[in-house]
């Protein structure tokens, strides 16, 4: 086999190739034979998709944690403001009663 140019595949093509693995009885070898690829290519694409999914999940978890932290901070601030207003209301109610 001579040295040729490196073949490049689109992300859609890779996704479709990996999706064929979900068919019953499909494995790396059978999908690779259908598409004239090597089983190693299909396995690499499959693992890349799994890793991308886990990194997306991790990014979502970080975003959710950041939002939860922000919401807790906002709630704490709102409770403190409410407490200040309650104390001020009680103070002015006493002050109004004295006059």
C-alpha contacts under 8 A as a table, 3 or more apart, distances in Angstrom:
res1	aa1	res2	aa2	distance
9	X	13	X	6.25
9	X	14	X	6.73
10	X	13	X	5.22
10	X	14	X	6.40
11	X	14	X	5.04
11	X	15	X	6.05
12	X	15	X	5.01
12	X	16	X	6.14
13	X	16	X	5.15
13	X	17	X	6.14
14	X	17	X	5.05
14	X	18	X	6.16
14	X	42	X	7.97
14	X	45	X	6.49
15	X	18	X	5.17
15	X	19	X	5.98
15	X	45	X	7.97
16	X	19	X	4.90
16	X	20	X	6.41
17	X	20	X	5.35
17	X	21	X	7.31
17	X	31	X	7.09
17	X	35	X	7.91
17	X	42	X	7.09
18	X	21	X	5.47
18	X	22	X	7.73
18	X	42	X	6.62
18	X	45	X	6.83
18	X	46	X	5.64
19	X	22	X	5.68
19	X	23	X	7.73
20	X	23	X	5.53
20	X	26	X	6.95
20	X	31	X	6.71
21	X	24	X	7.86
21	X	26	X	5.19
21	X	27	X	5.83
21	X	28	X	7.12
21	X	31	X	6.94
22	X	26	X	6.83
23	X	26	X	5.52
26	X	30	X	5.97
26	X	31	X	6.52
27	X	30	X	5.43
27	X	31	X	6.22
28	X	31	X	5.43
28	X	32	X	5.93
28	X	39	X	4.93
28	X	40	X	7.67
28	X	42	X	6.05
28	X	43	X	6.40
29	X	32	X	5.09
29	X	33	X	6.06
29	X	38	X	7.43
29	X	39	X	5.10
30	X	33	X	5.15
30	X	34	X	6.28
31	X	34	X	5.13
31	X	35	X	6.34
31	X	39	X	7.64
31	X	42	X	7.60
32	X	35	X	5.25
32	X	36	X	5.73
32	X	37	X	4.61
32	X	38	X	5.29
32	X	39	X	5.20
32	X	41	X	7.89
32	X	42	X	6.51
33	X	36	X	5.08
33	X	37	X	6.29
33	X	38	X	7.39
34	X	37	X	7.82
37	X	41	X	6.72
37	X	42	X	7.53
38	X	41	X	5.37
38	X	42	X	6.82
39	X	42	X	5.21
39	X	43	X	6.13
40	X	43	X	5.01
40	X	44	X	6.00
41	X	44	X	5.10
41	X	45	X	6.19
42	X	45	X	5.16
42	X	46	X	6.05
43	X	46	X	4.98
43	X	47	X	6.11
44	X	47	X	5.17
44	X	48	X	6.08
45	X	48	X	5.01
45	X	49	X	6.21
46	X	49	X	5.20
46	X	50	X	6.35
47	X	50	X	5.01
47	X	51	X	6.10
48	X	51	X	5.10
48	X	52	X	6.04
49	X	52	X	5.05
49	X	53	X	6.16
50	X	53	X	5.10
50	X	54	X	6.32
51	X	54	X	5.10
51	X	55	X	6.12
52	X	55	X	5.08
52	X	56	X	6.09
53	X	56	X	5.11
53	X	57	X	6.17
54	X	57	X	4.96
54	X	58	X	6.07
55	X	58	X	4.92
55	X	59	X	6.10
56	X	59	X	5.02
56	X	60	X	6.17
57	X	60	X	5.03
57	X	61	X	6.16
58	X	61	X	5.02
58	X	62	X	6.21
59	X	62	X	5.11
59	X	63	X	6.17
60	X	63	X	5.05
60	X	64	X	6.04
61	X	64	X	5.04
61	X	65	X	6.04
62	X	65	X	5.05
62	X	66	X	6.11
63	X	66	X	5.10
63	X	67	X	6.16
64	X	67	X	5.08
64	X	68	X	6.06
65	X	68	X	5.03
65	X	69	X	6.12
66	X	69	X	5.10
66	X	70	X	6.20
67	X	70	X	5.02
67	X	71	X	6.08
68	X	71	X	5.06
68	X	72	X	6.12
69	X	72	X	5.16
69	X	73	X	6.19
70	X	73	X	5.09
70	X	74	X	6.15
71	X	74	X	5.00
71	X	75	X	6.07
72	X	75	X	5.01
72	X	76	X	6.15
73	X	76	X	5.15
73	X	77	X	6.23
74	X	77	X	5.08
74	X	78	X	6.10
75	X	78	X	5.03
75	X	79	X	6.12
76	X	79	X	5.15
76	X	80	X	6.24
77	X	80	X	5.11
77	X	81	X	6.19
78	X	81	X	5.06
78	X	82	X	6.04
79	X	82	X	4.98
79	X	83	X	6.10
80	X	83	X	5.05
80	X	84	X	6.25
81	X	84	X	5.10
81	X	85	X	6.19
82	X	85	X	5.08
82	X	86	X	6.10
83	X	86	X	5.05
83	X	87	X	6.24
84	X	87	X	5.19
84	X	88	X	6.08
85	X	88	X	4.99
85	X	89	X	5.95
86	X	89	X	5.09
86	X	90	X	6.25
87	X	90	X	5.11
87	X	91	X	6.13
88	X	91	X	5.00
88	X	92	X	6.14
89	X	92	X	5.27
89	X	93	X	6.00
90	X	93	X	5.01
90	X	94	X	6.26
91	X	94	X	5.26
91	X	95	X	6.15
92	X	95	X	4.80
92	X	96	X	5.88
93	X	96	X	5.15
93	X	97	X	6.23
94	X	97	X	5.05
94	X	98	X	6.42
95	X	98	X	5.28
95	X	99	X	6.76
96	X	99	X	5.53
